[in-house]
Amino acid sequence: MFDRRPGRACNGGRVEWCVALLLFAIGAAVAMAGDGAATGANAVLCFDAVLTAAVFKRSASEARSDVYISLRRRADEWADAGVAAPGLNTAAHTVEVAEAVGSQSNIVISLAVAYGTDRWVPGGPARYTLSLSRIDATRWTGHYEGTLHAQAVTGTAQAVISPLVPPSGPPDLTIFHVNDTHGNLLPKPPQADGDGVGTARLARASAILRSEREVQGAARVLMLHAGDFRHVHGQDFLATETRGMADVVLLNLLGLDALAVGNHDDKNGLTHVQHLQECSRFPWLSANVLAAASEDLLFKPYLIKRVGALRVAIVGFHPNGYTFRKGRTIDALPCWEQIAAELKDRTDLLVVLSHQGANGDIRMARSAAHAPHVIVGGHSHHAFSQGIRIRREDGRLVLVTQAGVGWENLGRISLWCGKDEEGRCRVRDVRATLIALDDTTLPVDPVAEKRIDELNNKAQEARRTRLATPLVLTPPELPAGMRSGAGEIWALRVDAILPDTDCRHPVDVYLTRSNTLWTAAGALTPTWNNAGHEVTNIDLVISRAAATGSLDVVLHPDPWTLRESGPRTLTIALQARIEGRRLSGTHKSVLNSRMWEGNLSGAVADIVARPSAATVGITVSELIRNRGWRGKAILGVDFLGSEAVVARVSSKSLKRMILVRNPRLRLTADTLSGTLSIPVTSSSSIQVKIAAHVFGERLCVALEKQYGPGIATRERTHGRLSATPGGE
């Protein structure tokens, strides 16, 4: 996650924010009251402008924080005012104009800014008075003075003011956008004021999109997502349970036009990402994610879409410094330069769909040789009420914007376009706003609301069914030199074209063999769904060097694969070679009268007797949320015979060890299962369900962590078993 905490001052760690004013007035029509040539010092300043500033320096030793102040003057009143402070924090800020007076050569503007507070950095009030004098046709210079956090501030100021004809008529293009939704598909929990209760924010966004497409025409409206649609930290039951499939279904329903691949969107591995892509009716874009061992792109770099009379290029970028699974990320700026040079003569508008964070987007807007017209951003969770307008040295205007996090807002960008002297498209004006989706006066799309309820009901039912059935686990890489014992576990993997898909998915089959009898069996489809599947009609002939025969896998549906039919039977005929403890070969499979051939791989693990006293250590990626514990933790359990005696939780980021008394866990020759309750406070605890296969000294573990009603996370991890010192 992008680090949004600002630089710290040297004075006892207290955060101090500097102010060195840099003003850009973009598209301002400066006309004085009366005939536009008044010279009186108190004449009213009338203009339509946007001022962009970096706020105010208090000490040369303190960190700088750019703040962008947007103001618009219409006739004799201020129509719009907004503040964006990406370097300060992610909170919303407000600005009011107390006074604006001036002449053809001098301007004085008084502002009151209220900086908001987020969970990292506090805000506070500020007042500024800007005094500017014209130095040529467009440039102004001067100074400012005022107060920030009740302390006096002062410094120099510059401005650029250019004429602008206010647009008339509807916009030529409207872009709606979201970013960092992280699941959040279900209605908000109850709040004291009732806002948002009972209605998912996504259903309000869907209603707005439907209305705008009807009014403007679908050909003039785009809907974009700037990345990180996947859930994190179990924030939403529906998104967590369906592993992103419910998100894809609902984004399809919204008519999403493009998605930038975010750093959380590779959850569950690249194979699952590819499966989600196949189910998406929109492209996943990233121009800077390459395969690990080649120069091949893992995703489509850009999309060219005709919107009305405009040819719009949408280019996606992944955040620098984040390694995509089975891939690598390169710097976005050189990639952009190459693509922009290629697209500039083929398109009218260049839109960057970025998951780089606000700082990366501003860097691109200011320094790229080929300036984009709009950067729709994400990753840093900023909510820019009117976007950030960057006036470059070459005179080009670039709008940078974000819409917050978790479906809090739906961003809207309106663009009016014309032609320049060479007949190329020129943006005459661009406006950015945010629509707060917790506003209960907004309309709600009943179609989206019904679909969310259907998906949630199916996910709840699937979860109840899954918890009532044995959990099949994916085995880890088996260690060399497994000891012989009373039985064996066979793990086989084949590839199959599963129902309602056009690609092959792995099917993992697990068989427990004692002497010549198959005593247990199950199957898992890790990229198709999370349901456990039955294995029946096992007819295998095993020799020292080969395994041949057939078996049936009864495939069960689940909600996120959206299959309405009942179980379907996959018949697998296999021929495998046995080399040591490894299996390899081929298979012929049949499903719904469709036949195909493929490769088979697998391994055999011996079931061994356990020592009378043993200790199990399990690695947990995250256990206690929102309490300062974010790194890996180790869950240790001591066993006497098959019964657990005591468990403990420890982590480098945890200042104390948590003891878990009376863990209800049982260890057998080949499995570890049960539950335990980890105390968090005197009145709350986390319920953890564990199901694991034991392969020699290694464990393949599935954990389900229940934090409260409807709040749960699942993970697959690993562990190790060892004899307790002093035990047999």
N, C-alpha and C positions, 0 to 999 in steps of 0.2 A: 504494500500500500504506500502511496506517495506520502512522504513525511510533511505534514502541514504545519509543524511547529516552527515558529520563527527563530531567528538567531537570538541568543541571550546576551544581555548586557553584562559588563564586567562588574557592575555594582550589585554584589550579593545575589546574582541570578535573577534579578528583577527584569522583566521584559520592558524595554524602552523602544519607542517607535520614532524613527526620524522623519524629518520633513525637509526635503529639498525640492521645491515646487518646479515642475516642468509642465507647462500648459500647452495643449493643442486644441484649438477651437476648430472643429471640422464642420465644414458646410455651414458657415454662419453668414447671414445676410445682415450686415450692420447698417442700420438706417436710423437717423435721429428723428425725434418727434418733429412733426411739421413737415418741412420739405426735405428732410434728410441731411441738411447741411447746418444744423444748429451748432452753435459754438458755446453756448452757455455751459458752465461746469455742472449744473444740476439737471441738464436735459436727460430725459428717460432713455435708457439704452434698449432698443428693440431689435432683437435678432433671433434667428433660429440656429442654435449652435450646440455643439457637444464639447465640453472642456474635459481634458484628460490630464490628471495631475499625479505627481508622486509626492507623498505628503512628508511632513515638515520636520526638518532636522533640528535636534536639540543639543546634540553633542557629536563631535567628530568621531568619538570612539564607539558610538552606538550603531546598532544594525539599521540598515535602510529598509523601508517597506513602501513599495509603490502603491499609490491609491489613485484610482481613476474616477473623476467626478464628471458626470454627464448632465448637461443642462440644455433645455430647449426653451426658447422664447417665442411665443406666438402672439403677435400684435402687442397687446398691453398686459399680458399675463404669462406666467411660467406654466407650460403645459406638462412637461416631464422633467424629472430630476432623479438621478440615481448615482450610487456609489458602488464601486467594486474595489476590494482590497485583498487581492490574492496572496500577498505576502504577509498580511496581518493575521487573518484567520478565515474560516469558512462561513462566518455568520453574515446575515443580511445587515446592511447599513442604510441610513437615510440622509438626505441633504435637503436643506431649504435655503432659498435665496431671500436674504433680508432686504437687499437693496442693489440696484444696478443703475448707475448714472454714467454719463460720459459725453464725448464729443467725437468729431472726426479723428482726433489725434490722441484722446485720452479716455480710458475706461476705468471705473472703480466698481468692483463687485464684492459684496459682503455675503458670506456663506456661513451656515450653521450645519455641522456634520455630527451625526450620532453614530458612532461605531458600535456595532453589535458585539455580543460575546458568544463564543462557542466553548466547548469543553476543554480547549487548550489555552486560549488566550482571552483575557478580558478586553472589552472595548471601553468606550467613554466618549464624552462630548468634546467637540472642538469648534472654534470659531475662527474664520479667516477673512481678512480683507485684502483683496488683490488690486493693486494699482499698476496699470499697464499703459505704455505709450507706444504709438505706432512708429516703427523705424523704416518700413517700406510698404509696398502694396499689400502684403499679406502677413508680415512678421511684426510682432509686438514684444516689448520687453519691459521689465519693471521689477517690482518687489512685492512681498506679502508680509503681513504681520498678523498676530492673533494669539490665541490660547489653545493649548492641547493638554488635557489632564490638569487643568487649572494652572498651567505654567505658560509663560510668555514664549512665543516662537516668532522667528523672523527669517527672511532669506530672499533670494532673488527669484524672478519669475520670467518666463518667456511664453509666447503664444503664437500660433499661426491661425489666421482667420481667412477663410475663403468664401466667396459668394456661393449661394445655393438657391435654386428655385425650388420651393416646396413641391413635392409630388402631388399630382392630381389623379383621381381614379383609383381603382383597386390595384394592389401590387401585382407585378408580373410573376412573382414566385413567392410562395409561403412555405417555410420549412418549420415543421414541428420536430422537437427533439427531446430526448431524455438521456440520462447516463447513470451508471452505477446504481441500477435499480435493485440489484442483489436479491432477486426473488421478490419479497414483499408483495405477494399476489393477493393475500387475504386481507379482509378489513382490519383496521387498526384495533388494538385492545381498547376497552372502554376508558374514556378520559372523563375528568370531572365536568368539562363543559359539553361533552357529547359530540364534539367535532369528529366527523369521519366514521363514527361508530356504525357498523352495519353495512357500510358501502366500501368496496375496494377502490382505491385511487385509480387503478387501471380502468375501471368501468366508467369513471368520469372522463378520463382521457379519451376513451373510445367514443363517447358521446360527442365530445368537442370535434374530434377528427371527422366523424360522420357528418356533422353539421357543416363544417368548413368545406368538405368535399362537395356537398350538395350546393352550397352557395357559390363557391368559386369554380367548381368543376374539378374533378379528381386530377385532371392533367396539370393543374397549377399548384398542387399541394404535394409536398414530400414529408415523409415521416422517417426520422433517423434515430439510431441508438448508438451512443459513443462508447459502448463497451461496459463489461462487468454486469451482464444480466444474470449471471449465475449467483446462487445463494452463497453466503459465508456464515460460519459460526451458528448454523441452525436458526437463522433469523425468521424463517418462514416454513411452516410444516409442509405446505404443498410443494414449494420449490425444492426443499430438502428431500422429501420422500420420492419425488419423481425425477430427481437428478437432472433438472433443467428441462425435461420434456414438457412440463406444463407451461413453463415460460415460453418455449418455442411455439406451442399451440396458441397461446394468447397473443404473442407478437404477430403470428400469422393472421390472427383475427383482426388485429389493429391495422393490417396492411402495411407493415414495416417495409421500407424500401432498401435499407442497408444497415448493417451492424459492423462497428469496428471491434476487433477482437481485443478483449481486455485481459489483464493479467490473471483474473480469477476464472476466465472462461475456458481454461484447460483442465478443470477439475475432472477426475475420473479417467484421465489419460487421453491420448490423441485418438485412439480408436473410438472412444465414446464421443469425442468432439466431432469426428467425421460422421458418426451416426446422427447426431443432432443437426449437422449441416444438411444431411440428406432429407431430414424432415422439415427443414426450413424453406419457406417460400421467398426468402430474401437472401442476398449474398452476405457472407462473412468476409470482411475486407481487412487486409493488412499487407502493406507494401514492404515491411521491414522484418518479417519473420521468415527465416530460411531454414531448410533442412539442416540437421546437425552436421552432415558430412558432404554437403554439396551446396551449390548456389541456387538450387530450386526453391521457389516460394512455396510455403505450406498453404497459403490462402490467396484468393484473388486480390490483386493490388488495388484495383479501382473499378468503378462502374460509370459508364456514360449513359445518361438517361435524358430523353427529350421531355421537357416540361413546358407545355405550351409551345411557344416559338423558340425557346431556349434549349441549347445543348449544355447540360450540366454534368460535369465530371465530379465524382465523389471518390476521394482517395482515403484509404484507411491506414492508421498507424497504431502500432503496439507501443507501450511505454519502453523507453530506453532503459537498459539495466535489468530487465526482467527476462529470464530465460524460459521460453516456451518449451513444454515437454516434447522431447525428441526433436527439438529445433533450437535455433539461436536467433537472437535479436540484434540487429545492427542499427546504427544511428539513423534516425528518421530524416534529418535535414538533407544529407546527400541523396537519399532516396527520393525525397520530394523534388529536389532540383532536377534530377534526371527525368522523373515522370512529368513534371510541369513543363519542361522544355518539349517533351513529346506531345503533350496535350494542348498546348496554348493555341495552335492553329486548327485544332479539331473541335474545340469547344468554345462556349461563350462564357461560362462561369466555372470557376474552380473552387470546390468546397472540400476542405480537409475535415475528415471525420476522425478525431484524434482521441486516443486514450493516454496521452503523454502527461497530463496534468497542466495546470494553468501556466506554470513557469516555462515548460517546454513549448506550449502554444504561443506564448508571448515572444519567446525567442525566435520561433519560426516566423511569426508575423513581422518582426522587426528586421531580421537579418537575411531571410531567404532572398536570393536574387530574383526569383519569380514569385511574386506575392500572390497568395490565394485571396479570393474575395471574402470568404467566410471560413472560420475555424470553429466547428462544433466540437467541444471538448468534453473530457471526463477525467476520471482517475483521482483528482484532488478534492472532489465533492463540493466545489464552490457553487454558490447560487448567485449568478450575476443578474441583477434585476433588469438592467438594460444593456448587458454585454460590456465589453471593453473595446473602445474604438482606438485603433492604432493608426496614427498618421505617419507614414514612412518618409524617409528623406527624399525619395523619388516622387512624393506627392500622392502615392496610392493609399487608399483607405482599406484597412483590414478589420473586420469585426471578429472578436474572440468572445465566445460565450460558453456557459455551462448551466445546468439546470438542477444542481444540488445532488441529492442522493435518495434512493428508496422510493421513487414515484412521488416525492413531495411536491414536485412542480412539473408542469409541462411547458417546455420552452417554445417560444414562437418567434420566428424571424421573418420579416417582410422586406422584400427587395423590389425596388423600382428601377428599371433598366432603360437605357437609351443607346444611341450610337455616337461614337467619337468621329473625328475628322476622317479617319481611315476606314470607317464603316464597321469597326469592331464594337462589341458590346461594352458598355460602360455603365457601372452602377451609379445611378443618380442619387439614390438615397437607400439606406438600410436601417431598419428599426428592430430592436430586440426587446422582448418582454417575457415575464414568467407568469404562468397561471398556477396559483396554489390549488392543488387537487384535494385539499382538505376543506375547501369552501363548500359548505352544504347547500348553497344556492345554485351550484352548477348542476346541469342535467346529468342523468345517469343512463348509460346504455343498457337496456334490459337484456339484450343478447349476450353482451360480455358478462354481465352479472350472473346470468343463468349458467353460462359456460364455466365460470369460476366455481360456482356451487357444485356443478356436476363433477368437475375434476377433483374437488376437495372430498366429496362424498366417496368417490371411487378410491382415492388415496387412503382415506380413513378405513374403508372396508379391507383394502389390500393389506394395510398395516396390521389390522386385527387378525387377518388370516395368516400373515407371515409369522407373527409372534406365536401363533398356535402350532406352527409346523417347524420341524428341524431346519436349522440354517446350514446350508452347504457352503463350504469355504474354498477359496482358491489357494492351493498349496504354494509354499515358497520354493525356491530352488533347493533341491534336496542335497544334503551333504554327502560327500563321498564316504564309502566304507560303512554303510548302514549295518547294524548288528542284526543277526537272524533272531527270529522269535516265533511266537505261536501263530501269527497271522500276517496278512499283508494288506496294505491299502494301495489300490491302483488308481492313478489319476491319468485320464485320457483327455486330449483336446482334439476336436475336429472342427472344420469350418462348415457352416450351413447357411443356406438362403432361407431365412426365417419368415413367418407370415407377415404380409403387408410391407415387406422391404424389398429392395432391388439389389442388395449387396449381401456379402457373406459376413456372418458374425461367428465368433468362437462359441462352441458349446463344450463346457467342461463336465466330464462324467467322472464320478467317484464310485469305486466299488471296493467293498471290504470282503476279503477272502480268508476263510479259515479252512485249512487243508484243501479239499476240493470243492467246498461249498461257498457260494456267494451269500454272505450273511447280511449285507446292507448295501444300499445303492442310492444315488441321488445325482442331480445335474444342475448346473448353473449356466445362465446366459448373460455374462457380465455387461455386454454392450447392447443387449436387446431389452432386458428388464431385470428386475431384482427378485422375481418370483422363484421359489424353489420348484424344481420339476422332478417327476417320478421317473425311475428307470425300471423297466419291466422286460419280461421275456428274454432274460439273459441266456444266450446260447453260445458260449465261448469254449473253444478247445485250447488248452494251455500246454505247451511243451517247454523244454529248456530254452529253446531258441526262437519260438514263435508263438503268436496268439492269433487265432482266426475265429470267425463266427459273426454273430449279429446280436443286436439289442435294440430295444425301443425306448425312446425318450418321450414321455407325455408332457408336452409343453403347456404350461398354464399361462393365461393372460394376466395382465395387471393394468392399472389405469393409465400410466404414463405412456404405454405403448398403444393405448386407445383401441384395444381390440375388444369388440363386442361379443365375439363368438366364444364358445367354450374351448376346452383343451383340444389340442391337435397332436397327432402322433408322428414323430420323426423316427424312421427306421434307418439304422446305421449298420452296414455290413463292412467289416474291417479285416485287414491283413497287416499284422504288425510283426516286426523283428524285435527280439529281446536281446540287448547287448549290455550285459552287466545289470544295472538297475534302470536302464533307459529303454524307452519304446519309440519306434519310428516305423512309418509305413504309409499305407493309403486306405481310403475308405470310399464306399459308394453309398449315398444316402438318398432317401425318398421321403418327400413331404407333399401331400396333396397332389399325388400323381406326377410331381416334378422330380426329376432325378439329376444328380450331379456327382462328380468325383472330386476328391481333394486329398490333402495330406493329413497325416495323423502323427501326433507326438504325445509323449507321456513319460511317466516314471512309476516305479514301484517302491513303496516304503514299508519296511518291516514294522510290525507292532511288537514292541518290546515290553518286558516287565518293568514296572516302575520301582525305584528304591522305596524303602519304608518311610524315609523322611526326605522330603524334597522341597526345593524353593523354586517358584516360578517368577520370572521377571518379564513384564509386558510393557512395551513402549507405547505411550499414549500421546497423540499430537497435541491435544488440548482437553482439559477437564473442567476447571473452574473458570467460567467466563466472567468478564467485566470486573474482575477483582485483582487485576495486576498480574495475573498468571497467564502468560501467553506462549511460553516455550514448551518443549517436550517435557513430559513427566514420566516417571517410572512407577508402575504399580507392582509391588512385590507381595507375594502370597506364600506363606509357609504351610506345608501339608504334613500331616502325620498319617501315614497310610493313604487312604483316598479322600480324607476329609480335611478341609482347610481349618487352620487354627487361628491365624491372625493375618491381616493384610495391612499394608502401609503405602502411602503415596508420598513421593518426594520429587523435588525439582530444584534446579539451580535458582530459578526465579521465586521459589517459595521459601520463606524464612523459617519455616518449621515443618516438621514431618507430621502428617495426618495419620493417626492410627484408626484402622477400621476393625472393630471387634465383631465377632460372630459372623464372618463372611459365609454365605451359603453357597459354597463352591465344592464341586466334586471332581476328582482327578481319576481317570481310568487309564487303561493301557494305551488308548488311542484318542481320548477326548478329554477336554476340560470344559465344564459348563456350570452355570449357576448365576447368582446375583449377589450384589453387595451394595450397601448403603454408605456413602462417603459423607460424613458430616461437614457442612460448610460453616454454618453458624449454629447457635443454640436452638434455632427453630427451623432450619432448612437443611436439606441434604440432597445429594445427587444419587439417583438410582442407576446402577450400571449392570447391564446384562452382558454376560460373556459366553461365547460359544467358540470353541477352538478345536482343531485337529492337532494331534501330537505326532510329529514325525521325528523319532529318535529324540534328540535333545532340543529340537526346534518346534516352535508352535506357530501355526497360522491362525490368527485371532480375528473374530468379528466382535465389535463392541457396539452396544446401543446405550446412549446416555440420556436419561430422562431428567430434565431440569424442572419440569412443572407440567401442568395440563396442556397437552398439545405442543409442547416445546421439547424436541428431542433431536439428537444428532447421531449419526452412525459413522463408523469408520472401520476399515480393515487394516490390521497392523500385524506385528510379529512379536515373538517372545522367545524365551530360552528357559529350559528346565535343567536344573542341576541338583545333585545330591546335597542335602544339608550336612555340613561338617558334623561328624559324630553319629550320623545316621547310617543305616545299612545301604 
